[in-house]
Amino acid sequence: MGEHIPAFKTREEEADFWQKTGLDQLAPGQLEAVEVERPSRPLSVTFAVRFDPETVERLRAVARSQGVGPTQLVRRWVLERLRIERVAGSLASRPGEYQELESILRQRVLETLMEQIPQAVEAAMQEVLDRADQERRAL
């Protein structure tokens, strides 16, 4: 007779059970068939971008420091930039008299955001240094 799926108290307990137990070891009737619907369209599309080797290494280093892969990092950056562009108005072009205003507004928003990046990086670095000092003092 096969094993029964127990009630788990923690995720670790469940992970340990499934690491040691294959589906073929379960008691009859423990599993039931389910129908899975596949989306009619692909969830995403691959978009290839070429970078020089130095840029790739820098991307990998930044990604490593953030605990993500370089592809995930680039995807995050592109999506962030698209949100900025949308807010700045470049993706919602309005014909006529608003084009000049939109262009100026877009430029000012982008300039403001770009000016804030160094300060945000500096603040984050200071926070990391402060935490390291606190941990050192706690020892």
Backbone torsions as a table, in degrees:
resi	resn	phi	psi	omega
1	MET	NA	141.9	-176.9
2	GLY	-81.8	175.9	-179.7
3	GLU	-79.3	152.4	173.7
4	HIS	-98.9	149.8	178.1
5	ILE	-79.6	116.4	-178.2
6	PRO	-78.3	169.2	171.5
7	ALA	-83.1	124.8	-175.3
8	PHE	-93.6	141.6	177.9
9	LYS	-90.3	-29.9	-178.6
10	THR	-137.8	163.3	175.6
11	ARG	-65.0	-36.7	-179.8
12	GLU	-62.6	-41.0	178.5
13	GLU	-63.2	-42.4	178.7
14	GLU	-66.3	-42.9	179.1
15	ALA	-61.3	-41.4	179.3
16	ASP	-62.9	-42.5	179.5
17	PHE	-61.2	-48.7	-176.0
18	TRP	-72.3	-23.8	176.1
19	GLN	-70.8	-31.7	-177.4
20	LYS	-95.2	-15.3	-172.2
21	THR	-118.8	124.3	175.0
22	GLY	-88.9	159.6	179.7
23	LEU	-61.6	-29.7	-179.8
24	ASP	-72.8	-9.5	-179.6
25	GLN	-93.8	-3.6	-177.0
26	LEU	-79.0	155.4	178.6
27	ALA	-67.4	149.7	177.7
28	PRO	-57.1	139.8	178.7
29	GLY	87.9	-3.4	179.9
30	GLN	-75.0	-24.3	-179.4
31	LEU	-116.0	148.2	175.9
32	GLU	-129.6	147.0	-179.2
33	ALA	-73.2	141.1	175.7
34	VAL	-131.3	151.0	176.1
35	GLU	-91.9	136.7	-179.9
36	VAL	-112.8	126.6	177.2
37	GLU	-90.3	129.6	176.0
38	ARG	-95.7	138.8	179.0
39	PRO	-63.1	147.6	-178.6
40	SER	-76.1	-13.8	178.5
41	ARG	-126.5	156.7	177.8
42	PRO	-66.2	146.2	-179.5
43	LEU	-70.2	-30.0	179.0
44	SER	-154.9	168.6	179.9
45	VAL	-124.5	139.0	177.7
46	THR	-80.4	136.4	179.9
47	PHE	-129.1	111.7	-175.9
48	ALA	-87.0	136.5	177.7
49	VAL	-132.0	134.7	179.6
50	ARG	-95.7	137.2	175.4
51	PHE	-131.1	152.4	174.8
52	ASP	-73.0	158.4	-175.6
53	PRO	-56.0	-37.4	179.9
54	GLU	-63.9	-42.4	179.0
55	THR	-64.6	-41.0	178.8
56	VAL	-60.7	-43.1	179.5
57	GLU	-64.7	-40.3	177.9
58	ARG	-64.8	-41.1	176.5
59	LEU	-60.8	-44.2	179.5
60	ARG	-62.0	-40.7	-179.8
61	ALA	-64.6	-45.2	179.0
62	VAL	-64.4	-43.5	179.8
63	ALA	-60.7	-45.1	179.1
64	ARG	-58.7	-43.1	-178.7
65	SER	-65.1	-24.1	179.6
66	GLN	-98.7	-1.3	177.9
67	GLY	73.0	28.7	177.8
68	VAL	-131.4	169.8	175.9
69	GLY	-82.4	159.0	-178.8
70	PRO	-62.7	-35.3	178.8
71	THR	-65.0	-43.5	178.5
72	GLN	-63.3	-39.4	178.8
73	LEU	-62.7	-48.3	-179.5
74	VAL	-62.6	-41.3	178.6
75	ARG	-60.6	-45.1	179.3
76	ARG	-60.2	-45.0	-179.5
77	TRP	-63.2	-42.1	-179.7
78	VAL	-64.4	-44.3	179.6
79	LEU	-64.2	-39.3	176.7
80	GLU	-61.7	-44.6	-179.2
81	ARG	-64.9	-38.9	177.9
82	LEU	-63.6	-37.4	175.8
83	ARG	-64.0	-42.4	177.8
84	ILE	-60.7	-45.4	-179.8
85	GLU	-61.4	-39.9	-179.6
86	ARG	-65.2	-44.7	178.5
87	VAL	-62.5	-40.5	-178.7
88	ALA	-70.9	-15.8	174.2
89	GLY	101.5	-0.3	-175.2
90	SER	-72.3	-22.8	-178.4
91	LEU	-90.7	-8.5	-179.4
92	ALA	-119.0	70.9	-175.4
93	SER	-70.2	134.2	178.3
94	ARG	-113.2	128.5	-179.9
95	PRO	-72.1	157.8	171.6
96	GLY	86.3	-140.5	-168.6
97	GLU	-65.7	-18.4	-175.7
98	TYR	-87.0	-7.2	-176.0
99	GLN	-62.5	-44.2	-179.4
100	GLU	-66.5	-44.7	177.6
101	LEU	-59.7	-43.8	179.4
102	GLU	-61.7	-43.3	-179.6
103	SER	-63.0	-44.4	179.2
104	ILE	-65.2	-45.6	179.3
105	LEU	-60.2	-44.8	179.2
106	ARG	-58.1	-47.0	-178.8
107	GLN	-62.8	-42.0	-179.0
108	ARG	-66.7	-41.7	178.4
109	VAL	-62.5	-45.7	179.6
110	LEU	-63.2	-42.1	178.4
111	GLU	-61.5	-43.6	180.0
112	THR	-62.2	-45.8	179.8
113	LEU	-63.8	-42.6	-179.2
114	MET	-66.2	-33.3	177.5
115	GLU	-67.7	-29.2	-176.3
116	GLN	-80.3	-19.2	-176.2
117	ILE	-60.5	-50.3	-179.3
118	PRO	-59.3	-39.4	179.3
119	GLN	-66.3	-38.3	178.6
120	ALA	-65.8	-40.9	177.9
121	VAL	-64.6	-44.5	179.3
122	GLU	-60.4	-44.6	179.7
123	ALA	-63.4	-41.1	179.0
124	ALA	-65.3	-41.9	179.1
125	MET	-64.1	-40.7	179.0
126	GLN	-64.3	-39.0	178.2
127	GLU	-62.1	-42.4	178.3
128	VAL	-63.1	-44.1	179.3
129	LEU	-64.1	-41.1	178.3
130	ASP	-62.6	-42.9	178.3
131	ARG	-63.5	-40.7	178.7
132	ALA	-63.0	-41.0	177.0
133	ASP	-62.6	-42.9	179.4
134	GLN	-62.6	-42.3	179.3
135	GLU	-65.2	-39.3	178.9
136	ARG	-64.2	-42.1	179.4
137	ARG	-67.4	-31.4	-179.5
138	ALA	-69.7	-24.0	179.6
139	LEU	-76.3	NA	NA
